[in-house]
Each structure stands twice: as structure tokens, then as C-alpha cells.
Amino acid sequence: MSLKSFAWAVGHQSGENNSAYTDGKTMTEETAPAGGSGPETGHSNEGTLPRGKWANKREFMLAMAGLVVGLGSFVRFPYLCFKNGGVVFFIPHFVCLFFCGFPVFFLETALGQYTSESAVTAWRKICPMFQGVGIASQVMLAYVNMYHIVLYAWVICYVYYSFQSPLPWTTCDNSWNTPSCHVQSHLVNWSAPPIFDSPDYDFSYEGEINHRSPEEEFFQNKVLRLSSDFIANLGTVHLDLAVCLLLAWILCYFCIFLGIKSAGKVVYVTSTLPYLMLFILFIRGVTLPGAGEGLRYYLYPDFYMLAQPSAWRDAVFDVLFSIYSCLGVLTALGSYNKYNNNCYRDCLLLCCLSTGTSIFAGLAVFSTLGFMAAEMGVDLAEVASSGIALIFHAYPRALSMVPGSNFWCLFFFLMILVLGLDSQFLSVESLVTAIADLFPRHLRKPRARMVLVLVTCVVFFLLGLPFISGGGSLLFHLMDSIGVSGQGILFIVCFETTIIGWVYGADRFYDNIEDMIGYKPFPVLKYCWLFITPLICWIVLSYNLTMTYTLTVYGYQYSIWSHILGAVLLMIPLMCIPVFLFIRLCKNPENMTTPSSDLRQAQPHKPILTLCRRVIFKSQAKPNRHVDENDEKMMMGEPSTA
């Protein structure tokens, strides 16, 4: 889907759904699904400000577009296509998107809109015993906010060096270079861990390890300043990278310091500018010599890969990572919608946009890599890469061969910065929203939220300092490959779909969605939540657990203690689910699965789950005496009360 058609669709929806949004005065107006604004009680909290809402349809759609069209669309999907059979990879990708990605994407977004709460309090209202699912997602989101912004600190560093001529990563006569440095040698395919990818890759050097490119040495020896003593140098923070990290957090803070009031305006730039920049990069790439060969490698079909389990596993991970599932961000952004917004159609459009952008980004990437391979006289397979290797090794090398290399390198790194900025500040905004929803009496007061955003940014800036130390890059890869791994995401997906499908009741959730948007979604979604999506996740999870791998980065093989640390990072969020289930059992064993009375139930007498026209679970909810009253108030744009 092109940006033009997407903008038309957004504007078209904006006109159709104008009743779902109000003018500037109602940005701070709360329209609760049933009643109270507190996380568990039905009465309002005196002295607190009401929860904000998106000013209009465009702000929500642009924010969601900026989230799902992130760095992974550029650095992960194209390489996975190249690796898994070219256009043939579209088949497992679309199958996994339809049966796994979209059901989870819509579930989380609709959950936020229905409850008007962020991840933790939304799951507590839906099913009190599984509040830990929301907390687990916020722990993983805290991991992302802690380390992922370090990547943008590196990018800011490259932006600075892009003004130097000649570019410092193009020569071997610098103070950081070693005798192993060779310009345009028949070198390695340096394969650093892809961002947010599965941890079963062998992150080691391939080829002749005695010869290294100047781009590789610049990144490792000048920017990262890697130390062989991983543990001892974690406390040695590099001042220049600390300044870059501080600049990244300052940008993030000013994007969200007023909550969605400021974020809703910033996304007009951060969600649209990358498309213009990507299009310019695409035009430049396809006009370079050798671009056609690069596109052939990207799209050439290899149907044999359809029989490879690794291709289907890669498709599942790519889909779940690209839509930012299981981190609570979708729920938080959806919670700022009005109750009757058509989130079903929104999610369909956004999934199409995400996939279309990823495919288009691959054209820009591989046309440029084809040029680089032609200039070096090597096969494209030797220069194709993904993740960090693509951003800091392959692309800088390719652009340094283009006339006007300083401009194009500066343009590229600014595009990467803008492309990832909205995903970063929306992640922080979602975490802040979750904290504010947990303590509304204290944090929904004038200027309290602004202070909370500032404190959150400062805390995560300090937590990010070890990642820019001498051994910080190795800690970064440990967090990326194990801490925020596919295994954790798959576990949470299984819990979310099982809770909605079997505990809360798929039919009841369908009735809630119909009450919001005016019609029932496609019936297959119900069976995806009940059977198909969790089954796919369990199969991929089982396959992944059978794989053995050695985590090696920059020639450093992680010790057993590093693997133990990674396992602890992985288990901390997952343990939140049984721990908070046990706490709930001790506090209120009689009310484990009963949804909050605040939630609007338009058809409380209907069974919560039916299969093949047979009732599996009968109705549990009591009639909502205020449904008619709430209907009238929602039509008038007023807050509803219990």
C-alpha cells in the first residue's frame, strides 16, 4: 500500500468516524466503556484529571503507522526474504500475518479501546487472575526502552561523523585501524544479531577473519571501543556515546512530555517523513549500476524453502516483532480511542501498510547492495546482511562508493533515526501510561504526568549507560537475542489468546467488539484466538527449543554465566504471570475470572463461548442497568458513569 492511498484511507475514515472523535476541548475528556475511571473501582477519583483522547482519527492512525513501520521493516524483512527464498517468503509471511499477526494485533488494540486502560489495568479488568500478563508485557517493554535507544545513540554518532571528509569509515589509516584492515577486500559477511530477531543464529564471523573492512573497524574500534574483558569494562562509560544517548532521550522526552497531546502532533512528521526519505533512497538505489542484480537476488523464488521449518519460524517472528505485539504498546495507544472507533478496519489497514512498506524497503536495500557487490566484483550473497550489520557496515560501505557520499550517508542515518524515533517514544509513552493508570490518584494531576515522563527518561538513560561502556555492546546483544527474544513473545501470545478465547470468552469479546464498531468481525478471528494462533506459537516455540546454538559476537563467545544472565532476563517477565496469579488467589479467590463491573456488557445474558452452536460456557455477567444510559451519553460525547 502506498503512502498516498494510506493517507486517503485515513482521511476517508476520519470523515466517516468523525462522531468517534471530538474537537480540541475534548482531548482531555474521558469516555469510559462503562463507568469508573479508577483501575478497579467504579467510582471516580476526585481531584484527578480525566484520561486524554486522540484529537482526531489521523493522530491515532499515524501513531500506529509509525509504530508498526519501524526499523525492522528496513533491516530485517528484506534479508529474511533473501535468506528464505525471495518472493516465496511472502507465502509464509502472509499466512502467518493472517492467522497469527493480525489476530494478536487486533486483540490488543481492541482490548485497549474497550477497557480505556493500558496493558496492566486492561488485563486486570478483563480477567483479574491474569493481571500478570499485562505486567509481563511491561517488563519486556522496559527492557526495550532500556537498550534499544542505544542503537539510536550509535546512529547519532554516525550522523556527526557524516560531516567529515573523507568519511572516517572509508580508510585504513586512522588511529583505530589495525594491520588487518583492508579496503574493498574479498571480505567477510559480518553478521551481527538482527534487531529483535530469534536467538538461534550463529553470530560469528564468516570467511577470512584476518581481513577486516574499514567500516567494521570503525564501528567496533572507534564507536563501540570493544574490550576483550567484557565484565571488567561495563563500568567504563564512553563520554561521546553518553552525550549521543542523552540527545536521543532529550528528543524522546520532548515528543511525549505532554502525553498524546504532543505525541499526536509529532507523528505527523515522524510517521510520514521516513516514506519520503525511503522513496528518495529507492530512486537513488535503482539508478545505480548493478541494482538489477541486487533486486534479482532479493526476489528470485526458491520454492524449496517452503519445506524448511526455519522459513516459517522466521515468518512468525518477523510478523510478531513488526506489529510490536505483547509489549502493551498497542493496548495503550488503542485505549486513547473513543469507544465507537472502528478499530477493526484500522488494524486491517495498518497490517497491509506494514507489510507493503517492508516489501518496498527491500527494493531500496537490495538495489544498493547490488551496486556495492558489482563495484567490489563479488557475489551479492557475500555482502547481504541484516540488522546492525546492514546499518553500520553494509550500507555505509555501499553509500561511500556513490558520488556525493557524505550527503547520502547523512541522509541514510537521518532516515534511520526518524524511522525508529516514533517507535521509541511511543514505547516510552505506553510505559508511562501504564504507570499512570495504576496510580491515577497521584499521577493524573496537573504537571504530575510531565514529571513522570521526565523521571522515566532519566531513569532509563541511567540504565542505558552500561550499554555504551567497553563491554556494553556485548550486553546489548545479550539483551537483544535472549532478554527480548521470540520465546518470551510466543509465551505471552499464547496466554493472551487463551485468556480472551477460553477464560473471558471469545463470544463475549465478539459482542463487545460489535458493541463498539457496529458489526461482528470476520468469524475466523474467533477460531484463531481459540485454536490456530496459540497452536502456531506452541509449534514454533517447540521447534525453537530443539535448536542448539552458540552465541558468539565479535569473536567473543559468551560464557555460561552470560547465558544464565540471559535466562534470568527471559524468565523475569514470564514469572510475573504465575506470581500475580498466586497473589490474586490469596487476596480474592472468589473473584478470579469475573470481569470488572466497570466494563460495558451490552448482551450480558448471552453465553461467553459457543462452538458449533453448542454452549461451552454460559453467561457469567449480570445485566448492565446503565447500558441505555451509556448509549445516550456516548452519542452525545459525554463521559459515562456507573
C-alpha positions in Angstrom: 0.0 0.0 0.0 1.4 3.4 -1.0 1.6 6.4 1.4 -0.9 8.2 -0.9 -3.5 5.5 -0.7 -2.9 5.2 3.1 -3.4 8.9 3.6 -6.6 8.8 1.5 -7.9 5.9 3.6 -7.0 7.8 6.8 -8.8 10.9 5.6 -11.8 8.9 4.4 -12.1 7.1 7.8 -11.6 10.5 9.5 -14.7 11.8 7.8 -16.7 8.6 8.4 -15.8 8.3 12.0 -16.0 12.0 13.0 -18.5 11.1 15.6 -15.9 9.0 17.3 -13.7 12.0 18.0 -14.3 15.4 19.3 -12.7 18.8 19.0 -9.8 20.2 20.9 -11.8 20.8 24.1 -12.4 17.1 24.5 -8.8 16.0 24.2 -8.9 15.6 28.0 -12.4 14.2 28.1 -12.8 10.6 29.3 -15.4 8.3 27.6 -15.2 5.2 29.7 -16.6 2.0 28.4 -18.9 1.7 31.4 -18.2 3.8 34.3 -15.4 4.5 36.7 -12.0 5.9 35.9 -10.2 4.0 38.6 -8.5 0.8 37.7 -10.7 -1.4 39.8 -13.4 0.6 41.3 -16.5 2.1 39.7 -16.3 5.5 41.3 -14.2 8.4 40.0 -11.1 9.7 41.7 -11.7 13.2 42.9 -9.1 15.8 42.1 -7.6 13.8 39.2 -7.6 14.9 35.5 -9.7 12.7 33.1 -7.8 10.5 30.7 -6.9 12.1 27.4 -8.2 11.0 23.9 -6.7 11.4 20.4 -7.7 14.7 18.9 -8.8 13.0 15.7 -8.5 9.9 13.6 -5.3 10.9 11.8 -3.3 11.1 15.0 -4.2 7.6 16.1 -3.5 6.1 12.6 -0.3 7.9 12.1 0.9 6.9 15.6 0.1 3.3 14.9 1.7 3.5 11.5 4.9 4.9 13.0 4.9 2.1 15.5 4.4 -0.9 13.1 6.5 0.6 10.3 9.8 0.7 12.2 13.4 -0.2 11.9 12.5 -3.9 11.3 10.8 -3.1 8.1 14.2 -1.9 6.7 16.8 -4.0 8.4 15.0 -7.4 9.0 12.3 -8.2 6.4 14.4 -7.7 3.2 17.2 -10.0 4.5 14.7 -12.7 5.6 13.2 -12.6 2.0 16.7 -13.0 0.6 17.5 -15.8 3.0 14.2 -17.7 2.7 13.5 -18.0 -1.0 12.9 -14.5 -2.3 9.2 -13.8 -3.2 8.4 -17.4 -1.9 8.9 -16.0 1.6 5.8 -13.9 1.0 3.7 -17.0 1.3 4.7 -18.0 4.9 4.7 -14.3 5.8 1.1 -13.6 4.6 -0.1 -16.9 6.1 1.4 -16.1 9.5 0.2 -12.5 9.3 -3.4 -13.7 8.7 -3.5 -16.5 11.2 -1.2 -15.1 13.9 -0.2 -11.5 13.4 -3.5 -9.8 12.7 -5.5 -11.7 15.4 -3.0 -10.6 18.0 -2.7 -7.1 16.7 -6.5 -6.6 16.6 -6.9 -8.3 20.0 -4.5 -6.0 21.8 -5.8 -2.8 20.1 -9.5 -3.7 20.7 -8.7 -4.6 24.3 -7.3 -1.1 24.9 -10.2 0.6 23.2 -12.8 -1.5 25.0 -11.4 -1.0 28.5 -9.9 2.5 28.1 -7.0 1.2 30.0 -3.3 0.3 29.3 -1.9 -3.2 29.4 -1.8 -3.9 33.2 -5.2 -2.5 34.2 -6.8 -3.7 31.0 -6.0 -7.3 31.7 -6.9 -6.8 35.4 -10.4 -5.6 34.3 -10.8 -8.4 31.8 -9.6 -11.3 34.0 -8.2 -10.3 37.4 -6.2 -13.6 37.9 -4.2 -12.8 34.7 -3.1 -9.3 35.6 0.4 -10.7 35.4 0.1 -10.9 31.6 0.0 -7.1 31.5 2.8 -6.8 33.9 5.0 -9.3 31.9 4.4 -7.2 28.8 5.5 -4.0 30.6 8.7 -5.7 31.9 9.6 -6.6 28.4 8.7 -3.1 27.3 11.1 -1.8 30.0 13.8 -4.0 28.5 13.2 -2.4 25.1 13.2 1.1 26.5 16.4 0.4 28.3 18.6 -0.9 25.5 17.0 -0.2 22.1 17.6 3.5 22.2 21.3 2.8 22.4 21.1 1.9 18.7 19.9 5.5 18.0 22.8 6.8 20.1 25.1 5.0 17.7 23.2 6.5 14.7 23.5 10.0 16.1 27.3 9.3 16.4 27.3 8.4 12.7 25.3 11.5 11.8 28.1 13.6 13.4 30.9 11.7 11.5 29.0 12.0 8.2 30.1 15.7 8.0 33.7 14.7 7.9 35.5 14.3 4.5 36.7 11.8 3.7 34.3 9.6 5.6 36.2 8.1 8.6 35.0 4.6 7.8 36.3 4.5 4.3 40.1 4.4 5.0 42.5 2.2 7.0 45.0 4.9 8.0 43.2 6.1 11.2 44.4 5.7 14.8 41.7 3.0 15.5 42.6 0.8 12.5 44.7 -2.4 12.8 47.0 -4.2 10.4 44.1 -6.4 9.5 42.2 -3.6 7.9 41.9 -3.7 4.1 39.8 -1.5 1.8 37.4 -3.4 -0.6 39.0 -6.7 0.1 37.2 -10.0 -0.6 36.0 -9.9 3.0 33.5 -11.3 5.4 29.8 -11.3 5.7 29.8 -9.8 9.2 26.5 -11.0 10.7 25.7 -9.2 13.9 22.5 -10.1 15.6 19.4 -8.7 13.8 17.4 -6.3 15.9 14.5 -8.2 17.7 15.3 -11.5 16.0 15.3 -15.1 17.1 18.4 -16.1 19.1 19.4 -19.2 17.2 21.7 -17.5 14.8 25.4 -18.1 15.0 26.7 -14.5 15.4 30.2 -15.2 14.4 32.4 -14.1 11.6 32.3 -16.0 8.3 35.2 -16.1 5.9 38.8 -14.9 6.4 38.9 -13.4 9.9 42.4 -11.9 9.2 41.0 -9.3 6.8 38.5 -6.7 8.1 36.9 -3.8 6.3 37.4 -0.2 7.5 33.6 0.1 8.1 33.8 -2.9 10.5 36.9 -1.5 12.3 35.3 2.0 12.6 32.2 0.6 14.2 34.0 -1.8 16.6 37.2 0.1 17.4 36.1 3.8 17.2 32.4 3.8 18.0 32.0 0.8 20.3 35.6 0.6 21.5 35.1 -3.1 22.4 37.1 -4.6 25.2 38.1 -8.2 25.4 37.3 -8.0 29.2 33.5 -7.9 29.0 32.7 -7.7 32.7 35.5 -5.5 33.9 34.7 -2.7 31.4 31.0 -2.5 31.9 31.6 0.5 34.2 33.8 2.4 31.7 31.3 4.7 30.0 32.4 6.4 26.8 31.6 10.1 27.2 30.9 10.8 23.5 28.3 8.0 23.3 26.8 9.1 26.6 26.2 12.6 25.0 24.6 10.9 22.0 22.4 8.8 24.3 21.4 11.9 26.2 20.5 13.6 22.9 18.3 10.6 22.0 16.5 10.8 25.3 16.0 14.6 25.0 14.4 14.0 21.7 12.2 11.3 23.2 11.2 13.5 26.1 10.0 16.5 24.1 8.0 14.2 21.8 5.8 12.9 24.7 6.2 15.3 27.6 2.6 16.4 27.2 1.4 12.8 26.6 -0.7 12.2 23.5 -1.2 16.0 23.1 2.4 16.3 22.0 2.9 12.8 20.6 -0.2 13.2 18.4 1.4 16.2 16.7 4.9 14.8 16.4 3.7 11.7 14.5 2.6 14.0 11.6 6.4 14.3 10.9 7.9 11.1 12.2 5.4 8.8 10.6 5.4 10.5 7.1 8.9 11.8 6.6 10.5 8.3 6.5 8.4 7.4 3.5 9.7 10.4 1.6 13.3 9.6 2.6 12.8 5.9 1.8 11.4 6.8 -1.7 14.4 9.0 -2.4 16.8 6.3 -1.3 14.9 3.8 -3.5 15.1 6.1 -6.6 18.9 6.6 -6.0 19.4 2.8 -5.5 17.6 1.6 -8.6 19.5 4.1 -10.8 22.9 2.7 -9.7 24.8 0.1 -11.8 24.2 -3.4 -10.5 20.8 -2.6 -8.9 19.0 -5.1 -11.2 21.2 -8.0 -10.0 20.5 -7.0 -6.4 16.8 -7.0 -7.0 17.0 -10.4 -8.6 18.7 -11.8 -5.5 16.0 -10.2 -3.4 13.0 -11.5 -5.3 14.3 -14.7 -7.0 11.9 -17.5 -6.0 13.2 -20.7 -4.4 10.2 -22.9 -3.7 12.4 -25.4 -1.8 12.4 -23.0 1.1 8.7 -23.6 1.7 9.6 -27.0 3.0 12.1 -25.6 5.5 10.7 -25.1 9.1 13.2 -22.2 9.6 11.4 -20.1 6.9 8.1 -20.5 8.7 9.7 -19.8 12.1 11.3 -16.6 10.6 7.9 -15.6 9.3 6.2 -15.9 12.6 8.9 -14.0 14.5 9.1 -11.3 11.8 5.3 -10.7 11.9 5.1 -10.6 15.7 8.0 -8.3 16.0 6.9 -6.0 13.2 3.5 -5.3 14.8 5.0 -4.7 18.3 2.9 -7.5 19.8 2.9 -8.4 23.5 4.6 -5.2 24.7 1.4 -3.4 25.7 2.0 -0.6 23.3 -1.0 -1.5 21.0 -3.2 -1.6 24.1 -2.1 1.7 25.4 -2.5 3.5 22.0 -5.9 1.9 21.5 -7.0 3.0 24.9 -6.9 6.6 23.8 -9.6 5.9 21.1 -13.3 6.8 21.6 -15.4 3.7 22.4 -17.1 3.5 19.0 -14.0 3.9 16.8 -13.8 1.3 14.1 -10.5 -0.3 15.3 -11.1 -3.4 13.2 -10.8 -1.6 9.9 -7.9 0.4 11.3 -6.0 -2.8 12.1 -6.6 -4.2 8.7 -5.2 -1.1 7.0 -2.2 -0.9 9.3 -1.2 -4.6 8.8 -1.3 -4.0 5.0 0.7 -0.8 5.4 3.4 -2.6 7.5 3.8 -5.5 5.0 3.7 -3.2 2.0 6.4 -0.9 3.4 8.6 -3.9 4.3 8.5 -5.2 0.7 9.2 -1.7 -0.7 12.1 -1.2 1.7 13.6 -4.4 0.4 13.8 -2.9 -3.1 15.7 0.1 -1.7 18.1 -2.1 0.3 19.0 -4.7 -2.3 19.3 -2.3 -5.2 22.0 -0.5 -3.2 23.7 -3.8 -2.1 23.6 -4.9 -5.7 25.6 -1.8 -6.7 28.1 -2.5 -3.9 28.6 -6.1 -5.0 29.1 -5.0 -8.6 31.7 -2.4 -7.5 33.6 -4.9 -5.4 33.3 -7.7 -8.0 31.9 -10.2 -5.5 28.7 -12.2 -5.3 25.8 -10.4 -3.5 25.5 -13.2 -1.0 28.8 -12.1 0.4 27.6 -8.6 1.2 23.9 -9.2 2.1 23.3 -8.7 5.8 20.6 -7.6 8.2 20.2 -5.7 11.5 23.2 -3.9 12.9 25.4 -5.3 10.1 23.3 -3.6 7.5 23.0 -0.3 9.2 26.7 0.2 10.3 28.6 -2.0 7.9 27.0 -2.8 4.6 25.0 0.4 3.8 27.8 2.9 4.9 30.2 0.9 2.7 27.8 1.0 -0.3 27.0 4.7 0.0 30.6 5.6 0.4 31.0 4.4 -3.2 28.3 6.7 -4.5 29.1 10.2 -5.8 28.3 12.7 -3.0 28.8 10.0 -0.4 28.8 12.5 2.6 25.3 13.6 1.7 23.9 10.1 1.1 25.4 8.8 4.3 24.0 11.7 6.3 20.6 11.2 4.5 20.6 7.5 5.3 21.4 7.9 9.1 18.9 10.6 9.5 16.3 8.3 7.9 17.2 5.5 10.3 16.9 8.0 13.2 13.5 9.3 12.2 12.3 5.8 11.2 13.0 4.5 14.7 12.2 7.6 16.8 8.4 7.2 16.8 8.6 3.5 17.8 10.9 4.6 20.7 8.9 7.5 22.1 5.6 5.6 21.7 7.1 2.7 23.7 8.1 5.1 26.5 4.6 6.8 26.3 3.0 3.4 26.7 5.0 2.5 29.8 4.2 5.9 31.3 0.6 5.4 30.5 0.6 2.0 32.3 2.2 3.6 35.4 -0.3 6.5 35.4 -3.2 4.1 35.1 -2.0 2.1 38.0 -1.8 5.2 40.3 -4.4 7.6 38.8 -5.0 9.5 42.1 -1.3 10.5 42.2 -0.3 10.8 38.6 -3.4 12.2 36.9 -2.9 15.6 38.4 -1.7 18.9 36.8 2.0 18.6 35.8 2.4 15.2 37.6 2.5 13.3 34.3 5.1 15.7 32.9 7.3 14.9 35.9 6.6 11.2 35.5 7.8 11.4 31.9 10.9 13.2 32.9 11.7 10.8 35.7 11.1 7.8 33.4 13.5 9.2 30.8 16.2 10.0 33.3 16.0 6.5 34.9 16.2 4.7 31.6 19.1 7.0 30.5 21.0 5.9 33.6 20.1 2.3 33.0 21.3 2.6 29.4 24.8 3.8 30.4 26.2 0.2 30.8 25.3 -0.5 27.2 27.7 2.2 26.0 30.6 1.1 28.0 33.6 -1.0 26.9 31.6 -4.2 27.2 28.2 -2.6 26.6 27.8 -3.9 23.0 28.0 -7.5 24.2 25.4 -6.7 26.9 23.3 -5.1 24.1 23.4 -8.3 22.1 22.6 -10.5 25.1 19.5 -8.4 25.8 18.5 -8.4 22.2 18.9 -12.1 21.5 17.7 -13.5 24.8 16.1 -10.9 27.0 13.7 -9.6 24.4 13.5 -12.9 22.4 10.9 -14.7 20.4 10.4 -17.2 23.1 9.1 -14.7 25.5 6.8 -13.1 22.9 5.4 -16.5 21.9 4.6 -17.4 25.6 2.7 -14.1 26.0 0.8 -14.6 22.8 -0.4 -18.0 23.9 -1.6 -16.6 27.3 -3.3 -13.6 25.7 -5.3 -15.6 23.1 -6.1 -18.3 25.6 -7.4 -15.8 28.2 -9.6 -14.0 25.6 -10.8 -17.1 23.9 -11.4 -19.5 26.8 -11.5 -17.6 30.1 -13.1 -14.3 29.2 -14.9 -15.9 26.3 -14.4 -15.4 22.6 -18.2 -14.8 22.0 -18.4 -12.3 24.8 -15.4 -10.4 23.3 -17.0 -10.6 19.9 -20.2 -9.0 21.4 -18.0 -6.3 23.0 -16.4 -5.6 19.6 -19.8 -5.5 17.9 -21.0 -3.0 20.5 -18.0 -0.8 19.7 -17.9 -0.9 15.9 -21.4 -1.9 15.0 -20.8 -5.3 13.5 -19.0 -8.6 14.2 -15.5 -9.1 12.7 -14.6 -11.9 10.4 -15.6 -15.2 12.1 -12.2 -16.8 11.5 -10.7 -14.5 14.2 -12.6 -16.3 16.9 -11.1 -19.6 15.9 -7.7 -18.0 15.6 -7.9 -16.9 19.2 -9.2 -20.3 20.4 -7.0 -22.7 18.4 -4.9 -21.5 15.4 -2.8 -18.7 16.8 -1.8 -20.5 20.1 -1.2 -23.7 18.1 1.2 -21.9 15.7 3.0 -20.3 18.6 3.4 -23.6 20.5 4.7 -25.3 17.4 7.3 -22.6 16.7 8.2 -22.5 20.4 8.8 -26.3 20.5 10.8 -26.1 17.3 13.0 -23.3 18.7 13.6 -25.2 22.0 15.0 -28.2 20.0 17.6 -25.9 18.4 21.1 -25.7 19.8 23.3 -22.7 19.2 26.4 -20.9 20.4 26.1 -17.2 21.0 29.3 -15.6 19.7 29.6 -11.9 18.9 32.7 -10.0 17.6 34.7 -13.2 18.2 33.6 -13.3 21.8 31.9 -16.5 22.9 29.5 -15.9 25.8 30.3 -17.8 29.0 27.9 -20.0 30.9 27.3 -17.1 33.3 26.2 -14.9 30.4 23.7 -17.5 29.3 22.4 -17.7 32.9 22.0 -14.0 33.0 20.1 -14.1 29.7 17.9 -16.9 31.0 17.1 -14.8 34.1 16.2 -11.8 31.9 13.9 -14.0 29.9 12.2 -15.6 33.0 11.6 -12.4 35.0 8.7 -11.2 32.8 7.3 -14.7 32.4 7.3 -15.4 36.1 5.1 -12.3 36.6 2.2 -14.4 35.3 2.2 -17.2 38.0 3.3 -14.8 40.7 0.5 -12.4 40.3 -2.0 -15.3 39.8 -0.9 -16.6 43.2 -1.2 -13.1 44.8 -4.7 -12.8 43.4 -5.6 -16.2 44.7 -4.5 -15.2 48.2 -6.3 -11.9 48.1 -9.6 -12.7 46.5 -10.1 -16.3 45.5 -13.8 -15.8 44.8 -13.2 -13.3 42.1 -10.5 -14.8 39.9 -12.2 -14.7 36.4 -15.0 -12.2 36.8 -14.5 -9.1 34.7 -14.7 -5.7 36.3 -18.2 -4.3 36.7 -16.9 -1.1 35.1 -16.9 -2.9 31.7 -19.9 -2.3 29.5 -21.7 -5.5 28.6 -24.4 -4.9 26.0 -25.6 -8.5 25.9 -24.8 -9.9 29.4 -27.2 -12.9 29.1 -25.5 -14.4 26.0 -23.1 -17.4 26.5 -19.5 -16.3 26.7 -18.3 -19.2 24.4 -20.0 -21.4 21.9 -18.6 -23.9 19.5 -20.6 -25.5 16.6 -23.7 -23.9 18.0 -23.2 -25.6 21.4 -22.8 -23.6 24.5 -19.4 -24.3 26.1 -19.5 -21.6 28.9 -22.7 -19.9 30.0 -23.2 -16.3 30.8 -21.4 -15.0 33.9 -22.2 -11.3 33.8 -25.1 -9.6 35.5 -27.3 -7.3 33.4 -25.9 -3.8 33.0 -28.6 -1.5 34.1 -26.8 1.5 32.6 -26.4 0.3 29.0 -29.1 2.5 27.6 -28.0 5.5 29.6 -24.4 5.0 28.4 -25.6 4.6 24.8 -27.2 8.0 25.0 -24.1 9.6 26.6 -21.7 8.2 24.1 -23.8 9.6 21.3 -23.5 13.0 22.9 -19.8 12.6 23.5 -20.1 12.7 27.3 -18.3 10.6 29.9 -20.4 7.6 31.0 -20.9 6.9 34.7 -21.7 3.7 36.6 
